[in-house]
Amino acid sequence: MKTLAVHACVLSMGVLFAGVAGAQQRVDFGKMEFERSCASCHGVDGKGNGPMGNFLKVSPPDLTRLAKANQGVFPMNRLYEVVEGAGVPAHGSRDMPVWGREYSMQDAQSGAYDSPAVVRARILTLLEYLSRIQAK
C-alpha cells in the first residue's frame, strides 16, 4: 500500500511538472499560419521549394530574402497588400490565393465575432513571422 502511494505521488508530480513545462511553451501563431497557408508552395523553410510550387506557372519566391531585395528593409505594407489581395484585378490571373478573402470566408464559417479584425490579425501575425525568417 505504501509503495502504491509513493508511485501515485511520483506520477502526480510528473503530471504537475509536465503541465508547468507545457504552460511555459510559447505558441508561434505566425509560424502556424505560415505552415497552414503558405508552406505548400513556399516550402516549410520559406525558400520557395514547397511541393505545390512545381505545379505553378511561376515559381514561388524565396520569402527569406524579401528584406535583402528591398535594401534591407522588410516591405511590411507591400506584403500586407499582396496577402490581403488589395489591388488584385477582378479578372486577372494570380497563382497565389487572395488570403484576405480566404480568411474572411473561413472566419464567416467559424462564426468569428469581428471577421475583419481577425483577418487583419492573421495577416499581421503571418507577416511578423516572415520578418523573423529573413536572411541576414
Long-range contacts (C-beta under 8 A, 24 or more apart in sequence): 28-129, 29-125, 30-125, 30-126, 30-127, 30-128, 30-129, 30-130, 30-132, 31-129, 33-122, 33-125, 33-126, 33-129, 34-126, 34-129, 34-130, 37-99, 37-102, 37-126, 38-63, 38-126, 41-96, 45-133, 46-130, 46-133, 56-95, 57-95, 58-95, 60-96, 63-130, 63-133, 64-133, 64-134, 64-135, 65-134, 65-135, 66-130, 66-134, 67-131, 67-134, 67-135, 68-134, 68-135, 74-130, 74-131, 74-134, 76-127, 76-131, 79-127, 79-130, 80-123, 80-124, 80-127, 83-123, 83-126, 83-127, 84-119, 84-123, 99-123
